């Protein structure tokens, strides 16, 4: 009897080990699809975007966290340029806003605006070799390097929620912005958005009169429209959600937003 029980115990151990090994084998061999974002744009249609966590994992985490918490629902495309790209996802609607920690997580003890590290080659991140080809989605950021070379890194790490989708190949952006996915359905919708009517294009910008005044066009509220390529009726993202196929990508690494105005004031105070 003791021998029988011992044999049964050995068999159970072997079977248990087999199940564990099979579980590991399944995880290793199962081909989990990349996450796919579905974006509904009012009066335009549906755009589907495959995201690439293997190329820009933190950027993808941030996009998923924002989208699936409803951050993008109701926001707009505030900049559209045919044969280049469309840009949207800004909480302020004009390209100046940043998301807050409460935009991606619950029970925030100190809610504040945040940015994410730039996952691209110029910022020392070699893993992302995605090119800015037609259909590619990438993160918008500020170029503080235009103001001072010492601020270049702050600009590299200034992305938050704003993204842009390429309508033409633009190699000059490769390695300098965090591309993280590509449109797989609905490029015709992206093209329609890119060609929406705007107040004026760069080449048609209002010029100053003899006194230096610029006669900008007015928006519906009577305010000057100083930014070129601003749609007269901004396309609205009614819904943007990401299917993760059961994978929990977690929350992104975040950074404090660089305060350019405080930095500028410090320079002024130091100089005088």
VOZA-93103 format. One line per 3 residues: their letters; for each residue x, y, z of N, C-alpha, C. Coordinates in steps of 0.05 Angstrom, whole numbers, plus 32768, in hexadecimal, padded with zeros to 4 digits. Example, Ala and Ser with C-alpha at 12.3 -4.5 7.8 and 13.67 -1.06 7.14 Angstrom:
2
AS) 8108/7F8E/809C/80F6/7FA6/809C/8108/7FBE/809C | 8101/7FD3/808E/8111/7FEB/808F/8102/8001/809D
END
This chain:
272
XXX) 8011/7FE8/8000/8000/8000/8000/8011/8019/8000 | 8027/8018/8011/8038/8030/8011/8045/8035/7FF6 | 804C/801F/7FE8/8059/8022/7FCE/8045/802E/7FBA
XXX) 802C/8025/7FBC/8017/8030/7FAA/8013/804D/7FAF | 8011/8055/7FC8/800D/8071/7FCF/8025/8082/7FC5 | 803D/8077/7FC8/8055/8085/7FBF/8055/8089/7FA1
XXX) 804D/8074/7F93/804B/8076/7F75/8037/808B/7F6D | 801F/808A/7F7B/800A/809E/7F75/8014/80BA/7F7A | 8023/80BE/7F8F/802D/80D8/7F96/8041/80E2/7F81
XXX) 8052/80D0/7F78/8065/80D7/7F63/8057/80DE/7F49 | 8042/80CF/7F43/8032/80D5/7F2A/8026/80F0/7F2C | 801A/80F7/7F44/800D/8111/7F47/8022/8128/7F44
XXX) 8039/8123/7F4F/804E/8138/7F4D/8056/813C/7F30 | 8059/8126/7F22/8061/8127/7F05/804B/8136/7EF5 | 8032/812F/7EFB/801B/813C/7EED/801B/815A/7EF3
XXX) 8020/8161/7F0D/8020/817D/7F15/8036/818C/7F06 | 804D/8180/7F05/8064/818D/7EF7/805D/8190/7ED9 | 804F/817C/7ECF/8047/817E/7EB3/8034/8195/7EAD
XXX) 8020/8199/7EBF/800E/81AF/7EBC/801C/81CA/7EBE | 802E/81CC/7ED0/803D/81E5/7ED3/804E/81EB/7EBA | 805C/81D6/7EB1/806C/81DA/7E99/805B/81E1/7E81
XXX) 8043/81D4/7E7F/8031/81DA/7E69/8028/81F7/7E6A | 8022/8201/7E82/801A/821C/7E86/802F/8230/7E7C | 8048/822A/7E84/805E/823B/7E7B/8061/823A/7E5C
XXX) 805D/8222/7E52/8060/821E/7E35/804A/822E/7E26 | 8032/822E/7E31/801C/823D/7E24/8022/825B/7E24 | 802D/8265/7E3B/8033/8281/7E3C/8049/8289/7E28
XXX) 805C/8276/7E25/8072/827C/7E12/806A/827B/7DF5 | 8057/8269/7DEF/8050/8264/7DD3/8036/8273/7DCA | 8026/827D/7DDD/800E/828B/7DD5/8015/82A6/7DC9
XXX) 800A/82AB/7DB2/800F/82C4/7DA4/7FFA/82D9/7DAC | 8001/82E9/7DC0/7FEE/82FE/7DCA/7FEE/8315/7DB6 | 7FD7/831D/7DAB/7FD7/8333/7D98/7FDF/834D/7DA5
XXX) 7FEA/8360/7D95/7FF0/837A/7D9F/7FD5/8388/7DA6 | 7FD6/839B/7DB9/7FBD/83AA/7DBF/7FB4/83BA/7DA7 | 7F9A/83BD/7DA4/7F8F/83CC/7D8D/7F7C/83E2/7D98
XXX) 7F81/83FB/7D90/7F70/8411/7D98/7F5B/8415/7D83 | 7F42/841A/7D8C/7F2C/8421/7D7A/7F23/843D/7D80 | 7F26/844F/7D6C/7F1F/846B/7D70/7F08/8472/7D5E
XXX) 7EF2/847C/7D6B/7EDB/8485/7D5C/7EDC/84A4/7D5B | 7EDB/84AF/7D43/7EDC/84CC/7D3F/7EC1/84D5/7D34 | 7EB4/84E7/7D42/7E99/84F0/7D3A/7E98/84FA/7D1D
XXX) 7E85/84F0/7D0E/7E80/84F9/7CF3/7E96/84F1/7CDF | 7EA9/84E1/7CE9/7EBF/84D8/7CD7/7EBF/84B9/7CD5 | 7EC1/84AB/7CEB/7EC1/848E/7CEA/7ED4/8482/7CFF
XXX) 7EDC/8469/7CFA/7EEB/8459/7D0D/7F08/8455/7D02 | 7F1B/8458/7D15/7F37/8453/7D0F/7F41/843E/7D23 | 7F4E/8429/7D19/7F5A/8415/7D2B/7F78/8417/7D29
XXX) 7F85/8416/7D40/7FA2/8419/7D41/7FAF/8403/7D52 | 7FC1/83F4/7D46/7FD0/83E0/7D54/7FE7/83ED/7D63 | 7FEA/83E7/7D7D/7FFF/83F3/7D8D/8016/83DF/7D90
XXX) 802F/83E9/7D94/8046/83D9/7D94/8055/83DB/7DAF | 804C/83CB/7DC3/805A/83CD/7DDD/8076/83C3/7DDD | 807E/83B4/7DC9/809A/83AB/7DC7/80AC/83C1/7DBF
XXX) 80A2/83D6/7DB2/80B2/83EC/7DA8/80B2/8403/7DBC | 809B/840A/7DC7/8099/8421/7DDA/8086/8419/7DF1 | 808F/8408/7E03/807E/83FC/7E17/8071/8411/7E2A
XXX) 8081/8425/7E33/8076/8438/7E46/8062/844B/7E38 | 8068/8452/7E1F/8055/8462/7E0F/803B/8454/7E0B | 803C/843A/7E05/8024/842B/7E01/8014/8428/7E1B
XXX) 8022/8424/7E31/8014/8422/7E4B/8005/843C/7E50 | 8012/8453/7E4B/8005/846D/7E50/7FED/8470/7E3E | 7FEF/8469/7E25/7FD9/846D/7E12/7FC1/845B/7E1B
XXX) 7FC7/8442/7E22/7FB2/8430/7E2B/7FA4/843A/7E44 | 7FB4/8442/7E57/7FA9/844C/7E71/7F97/8464/7E6C | 7FA0/8477/7E5C/7F8F/848F/7E56/7F75/8487/7E47
XXX) 7F79/8477/7E32/7F62/846F/7E22/7F4D/8460/7E32 | 7F55/844C/7E40/7F42/843B/7E4E/7F37/8447/7E68 | 7F40/845E/7E6F/7F34/846D/7E85/7F22/8483/7E7A
XXX) 7F1F/8484/7E5F/7F0D/8497/7E53/7F18/84B3/7E4E | 7F32/84B6/7E51/7F3F/84D1/7E4E/7F3A/84DD/7E33 | 7F3C/84CE/7E1E/7F3B/84D9/7E03/7F1F/84DE/7DF9
XXX) 7F0B/84D2/7E06/7EEF/84D5/7DFD/7EE7/84F2/7DFF | 7EDF/84FD/7DE8/7ED6/8519/7DE7/7EEC/852D/7DE0 | 7F05/8524/7DDE/7F1B/8536/7DD6/7F1B/8539/7DB8
XXX) 7F2D/854A/7DAE/7F2C/8550/7D91/7F47/854E/7D83 | 7F46/8550/7D69/7F5E/8554/7D59/7F61/8572/7D55 | 7F75/857E/7D60/7F78/859B/7D5F/7F8B/85A5/7D4A
XXX) 7F99/8592/7D3C/7FAC/859A/7D28/7FAB/8585/7D12 | 7FA5/858D/7CF9/7FA3/857A/7CE3/7FB1/8586/7CCB | 7FC3/8575/7CC0/7FD4/857E/7CA9/7FD4/8568/7C94
XXX) 7FC8/856E/7C7C/7FC8/855A/7C67/7FE5/8553/7C5F | 7FEA/853A/7C57/8004/8531/7C4F/8019/8534/7C65 | 8010/8533/7C7E/8023/8533/7C95/8017/8523/7CAC
XXX) 8004/852F/7CBC/7FFA/8521/7CD3/7FE1/852F/7CDE | 7FD3/8521/7CF0/7FBE/852D/7D00/7FC6/8529/7D1E | 7FC0/853E/7D2E/7FC8/853D/7D4A/7FB0/8542/7D5C
XXX) 7FAE/8533/7D72/7F98/8536/7D84/7F9F/852B/7DA0 | 7F8A/8528/7DB0/7F8D/851D/7DCB/7F95/8530/7DE0 | 7F91/854A/7DDB/7F98/855F/7DEF/7F80/8567/7DFF
XXX) 7F83/8566/7E1A/7F6D/856D/7E2C/7F64/858A/7E29 | 7F77/859C/7E21/7F70/85B8/7E1E/7F65/85BE/7E02 | 7F6A/85AC/7DEF/7F5F/85B0/7DD4/7F6F/85C2/7DC2
XXX) 7F86/85CB/7DCB/7F96/85DD/7DBA/7FB4/85D6/7DB9 | 7FBB/85BF/7DC5/7FD7/85B7/7DC4/7FE8/85BF/7DDC | 7FDB/85C9/7DF1/7FEB/85D3/7E08/7FE7/85C2/7E21
XXX) 7FD5/85AF/7E21/7FCE/85A1/7E39/7FDE/8588/7E3E | 7FDE/857F/7E58/7FEA/8566/7E60/7FD6/8556/7E71 | 7FD7/853C/7E71/7FC5/852C/7E81/7FCE/852D/7E9F
XXX) 7FBC/8525/7EB1/7FC2/8523/7ECD/7FC3/8506/7ED6 | 7FCF/8502/7EED/7FD2/84E6/7EF7/7FB6/84D9/7EFA | 7FA2/84E9/7F01/7F87/84DE/7F04/7F7C/84D6/7EE9
XXX) 7F89/84DD/7ED3/7F80/84D5/7EB8/7F87/84B8/7EB3 | 7F99/84AD/7EC3/7FA2/8491/7EBE/7F9F/847F/7ED6 | 7F99/848A/7EEE/7F97/8479/7F06/7F82/8484/7F19
XXX) 7F78/8473/7F2B/7F65/847A/7F3F/7F74/8480/7F59 | 7F65/848E/7F6B/7F6F/8492/7F87/7F8B/84A0/7F87 | 7F8D/84B6/7F78/7FA6/84C5/7F77/7FA8/84D7/7F8F
XXX) 7FBE/84D5/7F9E/7FC1/84E6/7FB6/7FC9/8502/7FAE | 7FD9/8505/7F9A/7FE2/8520/7F90/7FDE/8521/7F72 | 7FC7/852C/7F6A/7FC2/852D/7F4D/7FD1/8544/7F40
XXX) 7FDF/853E/7F2B/7FEF/8552/7F1D/7FF3/8549/7F00 | 7FFA/855C/7EEF/8000/8556/7ED3/801A/8545/7ED2 | 801C/8535/7EBD/8033/8524/7EBA/803C/8522/7E9C
XXX) 8054/851A/7E98/805F/8513/7E7E/806A/84F6/7E80 | 8072/84EC/7E69/807F/84D1/7E68/809A/84D3/7E5A | 80AC/84C1/7E61/80C6/84C1/7E53/80C3/84BC/7E35
XXX) 80D3/84C9/7E25/80D2/84C5/7E08/80E1/84AC/7DFF | 80D2/8499/7DF4/80DE/847F/7DEC/80E6/8481/7DCE | 80FC/848F/7DC9/8106/8491/7DAE/8125/8494/7DAF
XXX) 8131/8490/7D98/814E/848E/7D96/815C/84A7/7DA0 | 8153/84BF/7D98/8160/84D8/7D9F/8161/84DC/7DBE | 814F/84CE/7DCC/814E/84D0/7DE9/815D/84B9/7DF6
XXX) 816D/84AA/7DE7/817C/8494/7DF2/816E/847A/7DF4 | 8155/8478/7DE8/8146/8460/7DE9/8148/8452/7DCE | 8158/843D/7DCD/815F/8430/7DB3/814B/841B/7DAA
XXX) 8139/8413/7DBC/8127/83FC/7DB5/8112/8404/7DA0 | 810C/841E/7D9E/80F6/8426/7D8C/8102/842F/7D71 | 80FE/841E/7D5D/8108/8424/7D42/80F1/8429/7D2E
XXX) 80D9/842F/7D39/80C2/8434/7D27/80C7/844E/7D17 | 80C0/844C/7CFE/80C3/8464/7CED/80A8/8472/7CEA | 80A9/848C/7CE6/8091/849C/7CE4/8086/849A/7CC7
XXX) 807B/8483/7CC1/806F/847E/7CA7/8051/8483/7CA8 | 8045/8484/7C92/8028/8488/7C90/8019/8475/7CA2 | 8007/847F/7CB3/7FF7/846E/7CC4/8003/846A/7CE0
XXX) 801C/8471/7CE4/8029/846E/7CFE/801E/8483/7D12 | 801A/847A/7D2B/8012/848C/7D40/802A/8491/7D52 | 802D/84AA/7D5B/8044/84B2/7D6B/803C/84C7/7D7F
XXX) 804C/84CB/7D93/8046/84DE/7DA8/8051/84FA/7DA2 | 803F/850E/7DA5/8047/852A/7DA2/8056/8532/7DBB | 8068/8546/7DB8/8077/8550/7DCF/8080/856D/7DCA
XXX) 808A/857A/7DDE/8094/8595/7DDB/80B1/8595/7DD3 | 80B9/85A8/7DC4/80D6/85AA/7DBC/80E2/85C1/7DCA | 80E9/85BD/7DE4/80F5/85D2/7DF4/8111/85D9/7DEA
XXX) 811D/85C7/7DDA/8138/85CC/7DCF/8139/85E5/7DBE | 8121/85ED/7DB3/8120/8605/7DA3/8126/861E/7DB4 | 8121/861C/7DCE/8125/8633/7DE0/8142/8633/7DEB
XXX) 814C/861B/7DF2/8166/8618/7DFD/816F/85FB/7DFA | 8188/85F6/7DF2/8191/85DB/7DEE/8192/85CB/7E08 | 8194/85D9/7E1E/8195/85CB/7E38/8179/85C0/7E40
XXX) 8165/85C8/7E31/814A/85BE/7E37/8141/85A7/7E25 | 8154/859E/7E14/814D/858A/7E00/8141/8571/7E0D | 814D/8567/7E22/8143/854F/7E30/8127/8553/7E3B
XXX) 8121/856B/7E45/8106/8570/7E4F/80F2/856D/7E39 | 80F9/8576/7E21/80E7/8573/7E0A/80E4/8557/7E02 | 80F9/8547/7E03/80F8/852B/7DFC/80E5/851C/7E0F
XXX) 80E3/8525/7E28/80D2/8517/7E3C/80B9/8527/7E43 | 80AD/8534/7E2F/8096/8546/7E34/807C/853B/7E29 | 807B/8523/7E1E/8062/8518/7E13/804F/8512/7E2B
XXX) 8035/8514/7E25/8021/850D/7E3A/800B/84FD/7E2E | 7FF8/850B/7E21/7FE1/84FD/7E15/7FDE/8502/7DF7 | 7FEB/8518/7DED/7FE7/851F/7DD1/7FF5/850C/7DBE
XXX) 7FE8/8504/7DA9/7FF3/84F2/7D95/7FEE/84FD/7D7A | 7FFD/84F2/7D66/7FF8/84F9/7D4A/7FFA/84E1/7D39 | 7FEB/84E1/7D23/7FEA/84CA/7D10/7FF4/84D5/7CF5
XXX) 8008/84C7/7CEB/8015/84D0/7CD2/8002/84CA/7CBA | 8001/84DD/7CA7/7FF3/84D9/7C8E/8006/84D6/7C77 | 8020/84DC/7C7C/8035/84D7/7C68/804E/84CF/7C77
XXX) 8060/84C1/7C69/807A/84BA/7C75/808A/84D4/7C7A | 8095/84D6/7C92/80A5/84EE/7C9A/80BD/84E5/7CA9 | 80D3/84E0/7C9B/80EB/84D5/7CA7/80F8/84E8/7CBA
XXX) 80F3/8502/7CB8/8100/8515/7CCA/80F7/8511/7CE7 | 80E1/8503/7CEB/80D7/84FF/7D07/80E2/84E5/7D13 | 80EE/84D4/7D02/80F8/84B9/7D0B/810D/84BD/7D21
XXX) 8109/84AE/7D37/811D/84AF/7D4D/811B/84C7/7D5E | 8108/84D9/7D59/8106/84F2/7D68/80EB/84F4/7D76 | 80D9/84E2/7D70/80BE/84E1/7D7D/80B7/84C4/7D82
XXX) 80A7/84BF/7D97/80A1/84A4/7D9F/808A/8498/7D8F | 8090/848C/7D78/807C/847D/7D69/8075/8464/7D79 | 805B/845C/7D78/8054/8445/7D89/803E/8433/7D7E
XXX) 8036/8438/7D64/8022/8427/7D59/801C/842F/7D3C | 8008/8422/7D30/8002/8428/7D14/7FE4/8422/7D0E | 7FD8/8433/7CFE/7FBC/842F/7CF6/7FBA/8415/7CE5
XXX) 7FA7/8404/7CEC/7FA2/83EB/7CDD/7F87/83EC/7CCF | 7F76/83FF/7CD7/7F5C/8403/7CC9/7F55/8421/7CCC | 7F4A/842C/7CB6/7F40/8447/7CB7/7F53/845D/7CAF
XXX) 7F67/8457/7C9F/7F78/846D/7C95/7F69/8481/7C84 | 7F53/8478/7C78/7F43/848B/7C69/7F36/849F/7C7B | 7F30/8497/7C94/7F25/84A9/7CA8/7F3A/84BD/7CB0
XXX) 7F52/84B4/7CB5/7F68/84C5/7CBC/7F6D/84DA/7CA6 | 7F6C/84D2/7C8D/7F6F/84E5/7C77/7F59/84FA/7C76 | 7F41/84F2/7C7C/7F2B/8505/7C7D/7F2F/851A/7C93
XXX) 7F38/8510/7CAA/7F3E/8523/7CC0/7F54/8536/7CB8 | 7F69/852C/7CAB/7F7F/853C/7CA3/7F77/8552/7C90 | 7F62/854D/7C80/7F5A/8561/7C6C/7F42/8571/7C75
XXX) 7F3B/8571/7C8E/7F25/8582/7C98/7F2C/859F/7C95 | 7F18/85B0/7C92/7F1D/85CD/7C8D/7F29/85DA/7CA6 | 7F3E/85E9/7CA2/7F4C/85F7/7CB8/7F4A/8616/7CB3
XXX) 7F51/8625/7CC8/7F50/8642/7CC6/7F65/864C/7CB2 | 7F7D/8641/7CB3/7F92/8647/7C9F/7FA9/8633/7CA3 | 7FB8/8630/7C8D/7FCF/861F/7C8D/7FE8/8630/7C92
XXX) 7FFE/8623/7C98/8017/8631/7C9D/801F/8645/7C87 | 801C/863C/7C6F/8024/864C/7C58/8011/8664/7C54 | 7FF9/8663/7C60/7FE6/8678/7C5C/7FE2/8688/7C76
XXX) 7FF6/8687/7C88/7FF3/8695/7CA1/7FF0/86B3/7C9E | 7FDF/86BF/7CAE/7FDB/86DC/7CAD/7FF5/86EB/7CB1 | 7FF8/8701/7CA3/8011/8711/7CA6/800B/872B/7CB5
XXX) 8020/8737/7CC0/801D/874F/7CD0/8019/8767/7CBE | 800A/877B/7CC8/8007/8793/7CB8/801E/87A6/7CBF | 801D/87BE/7CB5/8033/87D1/7CB9/8039/87D7/7CD6
XXX) 8025/87D4/7CE7/8028/87D9/7D04/8030/87C0/7D14 | 8033/87AA/7D05/803A/8791/7D13/8023/8781/7D1D | 800B/878A/7D18/7FF3/877B/7D21/7FED/8764/7D0D
XXX) 7FE3/874E/7D18/7FDC/8737/7D08/7FBE/8733/7D0A | 7FB1/8732/7CF3/7F94/872E/7CF2/7F8E/8710/7CF0 | 7F8D/8702/7D07/7F88/86E6/7D07/7F6A/86E1/7D03
XXX) 7F63/86CA/7CF7/7F46/86C3/7CF6/7F3B/86BE/7D11 | 7F21/86C0/7D14/7F14/86BC/7D2E/7F06/86A1/7D2F | 7F06/8694/7D46/7EF7/867B/7D49/7EDA/8682/7D50
XXX) 7ECB/866D/7D55/7EAE/8671/7D5B/7EA9/8682/7D73 | 7EBC/8684/7D85/7EBA/8694/7D9D/7EC6/86B0/7D9A | 7ECF/86B6/7D82/7EDB/86D0/7D7D/7EF8/86D3/7D85
XXX) 7F05/86BD/7D8C/7F21/86BE/7D94/7F33/86BB/7D7B | 7F4B/86C7/7D7C/7F5E/86C5/7D67/7F68/86A8/7D65 | 7F6A/869E/7D4C/7F75/8683/7D47/7F92/8688/7D3E
XXX) 7FA5/8684/7D51/7FC1/868A/7D4B/7FD0/8672/7D41 | 7FC5/865A/7D45/7FD3/8642/7D3D/7FCA/8639/7D21 | 7FDC/8636/7D0F/7FD5/862B/7CF4/7FCB/860F/7CF6
XXX) 7FBD/8606/7CE1/7FB3/85EA/7CDF/7F9F/85E2/7CF5 | 7F91/85F7/7D00/7F7C/85F2/7D14/7F62/85ED/7D05 | 7F55/85D7/7D09/7F3B/85D2/7CFB/7F26/85E5/7D04
XXX) 7F15/85ED/7CF1/7EFF/85FF/7CF8/7EEA/85F0/7D09 | 7EE7/85D6/7D04/7ED7/85C5/7D15/7EE8/85AD/7D1C | 7EF3/85AD/7D34/7F06/8599/7D3C/7EF9/857D/7D3D
XXX) 7F03/8569/7D2F/7EF9/854E/7D31/7EFA/8543/7D4D | 7EE4/8538/7D56/7EE1/852F/7D72/7EE5/8511/7D74 | 7EF5/8509/7D87/7EF9/84EC/7D8D/7EE2/84E5/7DA0
XXX) 7ECE/84D7/7D96/7EB7/84D0/7DA7/7EBF/84B9/7DBA | 7ED1/84A8/7DB1/7ED9/8491/7DC2/7EF4/8487/7DB9 | 7F05/8480/7DCC/7F1F/8473/7DC6/7F24/845F/7DDC
XXX) 7F24/8446/7DD5/7F28/8430/7DE8/7F3D/841C/7DDC | 7F4B/840E/7DED/7F5F/83FB/7DE4/7F58/83DF/7DEE | 7F58/83CC/7DDB/7F55/83B0/7DE1/7F71/83A4/7DE7
XXX) 7F74/839A/7DFF/7F8F/8390/7E08/7F90/8371/7E07 | 7F7A/8364/7E00/7F79/8347/7DFE/7F81/8339/7E18 | 7F78/8345/7E2E/7F7C/8339/7E48/7F96/8340/7E56
XXX) 7FA7/834E/7E48/7FC1/8355/7E54/7FBF/836F/7E64 | 7FC9/836F/7E7C/7FCA/8387/7E8D/7FE5/8395/7E89 | 7FE5/83AB/7E7A/7FFE/83B8/7E74/8007/83CA/7E8A
XXX) 7FF7/83CE/7E9E/7FFF/83DE/7EB5/8000/83FC/7EAF | 800A/840B/7EC3/800C/8428/7EC0/8027/8431/7EB7 | 8029/8447/7EA9/8042/8451/7E9E/8054/845E/7EB3
XXX) 806D/8460/7EAD/807F/8471/7EBD/8079/848D/7EB5 | 8076/849F/7ECA/8070/84BB/7EC4/8085/84CD/7ECF | 8085/84E6/7EC4/8098/84FA/7ECC/8089/8514/7ED3
XXX) 8095/8525/7EE4/8089/853F/7EE9/808C/8550/7ED0 | 8078/8561/7ECC/8078/8573/7EB5/808D/8589/7EB9 | 809E/858E/7EA5/80B1/85A3/7EA6/80A3/85BE/7EA5
XXX) 80AA/85D0/7EB8/809E/85EB/7EBA/80B0/85FE/7EAB | 80AA/8602/7E91/80BB/8614/7E81/80B9/8631/7E8B | 80A2/863A/7E93/80A0/8656/7E9C/80B1/865B/7EB5
XXX) 80B1/8648/7EC8/80C2/864B/7EDF/80E0/864C/7ED8 | 80E7/863A/7EC5/8103/863A/7EBC/810A/8654/7EAF | 80F8/865F/7E9F/80FE/8678/7E91/8100/868F/7EA5
XXX) 80EF/868F/7EB9/80F1/86A3/7ECE/810B/86A1/7EDE | 8114/8689/7EE2/812E/8685/7EF0/8145/8690/7EE0 | 8144/868C/7EC6/8159/8696/7EB5/8159/86B5/7EB5
XXX) 8142/86C0/7EB5/813F/86DE/7EB5/8149/86E9/7ED0 | 8142/86DB/7EE6/814B/86E4/7F00/8169/86E2/7F03 | 8175/86CC/7EF9/8191/86C8/7EFA/81A0/86DD/7EEA
XX) 8195/86E3/7ED2/81A3/86F6/7EC1/81A2/8713/7ECB | 818D/8719/7EDB/818A/8735/7EE4/818B/8736/7F03
END
